Amino acid sequence: MPVVAAERGTTPAGPRRGLPVALVWLLPLPLLLLLALPLVALVWRGASGEGLSAEGAMILRQALGLSLATSAVSTAAIVGFGTPLAYALARKRFPGARAVDLLIDLPIVLPPSVAGIALLLAFGRFGLVGSWLNAAGVTIGFTTAAVVLAQSFVAAPFYVRAAAGAFRRIDRDLEIAAANLGASPWRTLWSVTMPLALPSLLAGAVLAWARALGEFGATIMFAGSFPGVTQTMPLAIYGRYGSGDLETAILLSLALLVASAVTLAAIRALVGDRVAAPGA
């Protein structure tokens, strides 16, 4: 028994000692306040306002609808193309893997304005690829498609990283057991690997969606801010703030906060707390 107690980090004479509860809560208190106070101030100011004007309501409908639609499309594209990439990075060895790994991380540290300029030089009317598309009658820059591309560019790393980590953590013995029982590689993938990775895949998708929903810098550089076409919620908020209409900017911000919170709460209710932690 004394050996067992020692292994558990306790002594036979008393329970295990831990950090004081007060210290555990006091140390992170400044960070918690930093996270909470701005949101409380936004909710308080938005709730005490006079409400949206007719023009503000129209901006809200257009910008929120566009934001939700484009972020959904970009997230679907990221999941569709990013899942095979994440699987390859986690399970396969191939030439240039380190370069691909670096390429995936670059959008995370790249300033959004630089991302916007880079997208414009690639897909704009006179860009590397855009000039060929323009000759064929296809325009991407300053269209809704440009919004989706900008969101996908900046949000893709969040999903790929979470998905690759999920594939790496799966116990390979389970896949080997399925193969020994006669399952084909494809059946093993869909009946064993994907279900085990699903919580982290969903977590990565939520993170990518949230990043796409809040994208501003690359979008305004590559897509512009045209109401009903490219003006997403962050751009609409900036536009109203820049024009001196602080009240509408606050209410638009509150609407985006509520939409984000409701979506995250719904997803948590469906798949649990694992969505909040892609590394879990």
N, C-alpha and C positions, 0 to 999 in steps of 0.2 A: 503493500500500500504506500509506504513512503516514496518508493521509486515512482509509482504512478503519479503521486502528488507532485513530485519534482518535475516530471515530464510535462505536467499541465501548467507549470509555472506557479504553483501554489505551495505553501508549506503546510505540514500537518496541523499546525497550530491555528491557522486562520485562512481566510479567503484570499484570492489573488488581489494584489494592489493595482489600482489603475489611476489614471489622471483624474484630478478633481473635476467634478461636473461643471463647476463654475468656470474653471480654466478652459475646458473644452468649448464652452459657449462664448466666452469672452474673446478668445483669440480670433475667431472668424467673424465677430460682430461687425467690425468696420466694413468688411467685404459684403456681408449680407445687407448692411444699410446702403452701401453704394449701389447694390443691385435693386433694392426695393424702393428706396426713396424717389428716384426719378419716375418709376412706374406709378407710385402712389400719387405723385404730383400731377402726372398726366391724367390719371383717372379723375382726381379731384377737380382739376381745372376743366376737363371736358364735361363732367357731370354738372358743373355749376354754370356752364355757358348757356347761351340762349338758343342753341340748336342751329342746324344747318339752314342756310338760305336755299332758295330754289336752285341757284347756280351751284352752290356747294353740293347739294344732293345729286345734281346731274354729274358733277365731277366724280363724286363718290361711286356712283353706279358704273360709270365708264371705267375709271381707274381700277376699282376693286375687281370688276368682272374681267378686265384684261389681265390683271396680275394673277388671279386664280387660274385663268385659262392657260396663260403662257407658262406659269410655274408648273402646272400639271403636265403640259406637253414636254417641257424640258426635263422634268423628273422621270417621266416615262422613257424618254430617249436615253437618259443617263443610266437607268436601270437596265434597259434592253441592251445597250452596248457596253456598259460598264461591268455587268456581271461576268461575261466571258473573260474580259480583261483581268478582273480581280482573281478569277479562278486560275488563269494562266500565270499570274504573278505569284500566287500562293503555292501552286502545285508543279509548275513546269520550269525547267531550266532551258533558257534559250539565249542566243547571242543578243546583246544589247539590252538585257533585262535591267541593268543598272541605269542605263540611259532612259528607258521607259519609266522606271521608278522615279527618277529625277523629274521627268517631264510631267508626271502626274502631280507632283508636289508644287511645281512652279506657280500655278494659279493661286495657291493659298497665300504665298508671300509676295506675289506680284501686285503692285499698286493698281487699283481698279482703272485709273485713267490710262495706265500703260496697257492694260488688257484691252481697253476700248480702242486705242490707237492701233494695236496689233491686229485686232479683228477688222478694223477699217482697212488696213493695208493688205489684209488677206482677202476679204470678201466685199470691199467697197467697189464702186463702179470702175475704178482704175487700179484695183488691187491685184494681187498675184493670181488669185482664182476668179475674183469678181469681174475682171475685164473679159475673161472668156464667157462667163455667165451673162454679162451685159451684152456681148455680141450676139448671144443666143436669145436675147430678149428677156432675161431673168435678172431682176434687181433684188438685192438682199438688204443692202445698207439703208437705214432709215425706214424700215418696214417692220411689221409685226414679227416676221421671220428673224430679223436682226435681234429682237428682244429675246427670242427663244435661244438663239445662238449665244448671246452674251450670258444669259442665265446658265446655260449648259456649261460654258467655258469655266465660269467661276465656281460652280456648284459640284461639278463632276468629281473632284478629288475627295470630297467628303464621303461620297458613296463608295468609291473604289477602295479607299483606305479601310472603311468599316467592313466591306465585303471581303477583301483580301484577308483581313484579320480573322474573320469568321471562318473562312475556309482553312486557314492555318491551324486553328484551334480544334478542329474536328478530330476525334480519335480515329486514326486510320484503321485500327483493328476492327471497328464496326463495318467499314467498307470492305475490308478483307473478308470478314465473316459473311457478308452478303454475297461476295463473289464466290466464296467457297460453297455457298448454298445454291449456286447456279445462276445468280443474277448477272445480267449483262452489264457492261460499263455504264450504258445509258440508264438502265433501270436502277443501278446502284446510285447514280447521280440524282435521279428524281425521287427515289423512295427513301434514301438514307441521307445523302449529303445535303441536299437542298432543305429538307425539313429541319435538320439540325442547325443549319446556318440561317434559317428564316428570321428569327428574332433580330439578329444583328443586321441582316439585309434590310429589314424594315426600319431599323434604327438609322442606318445609313441613308435610306431613302427619305426619311423625315428630315434629317440634317440637310440633305441636298435640297429638298423642297424649301425648307426655311431659308437657306442661303439664296436660292433663286427668287423667293418672294421678296426678300429685302435688297436685292441687287440694285445698285444705283449708278456707280461710276462708269462701268463698262457700257451700261445701257445708254446713258445719256451721250456718251462719246460716239457710239456706233449706231444707235437707233434714233437718237434725238428724243424730243418730248412733244409728240403730236397727239392731242386729245383723241381718244377712241382708236388710235392706231398704235402708238408706241408709249403713251404716257401711262406708266404703271403707277401704283400707289406711292412708292418713294419719290418718283418724279413729280407727281401731283402735289405731294406735301411740300417739296422743295419749291415748286412753282408758286404755290399760294403764300408760303413764307416769304419768298423773294419779292412778291408783289405787295407785301405789307398786310396781307389778310391772315393775321396770326390765328384768329378764332377758327377759321376754316381749316388751317393747317393742323391745329390741335385736335379738332374733331375727326379729321381724316386719320391722324396718327392713332387716335383712340379706336377708331373702327378697325384699323389694321392690327392693333394690339389684340382686340377682342377676337378677330377672325383667326389669328395665329394661336391664341390661347385655347379657343374652342376646338380647333383642329388637333392640336397636340393632346388635349384632354381626351378627345374621342379616340385617338389612336392608342393612347395609354390604356384606356378602358378595354380596347379590343385585344391588345397583345401584352399588356402589363408593363411594369417598370423597366423591362429590358430595353425598351425603345429609347429611354433616356440615356442609356450607356452603351454605345456601340462596341466598346471594348469588353463588355460583360459576357 
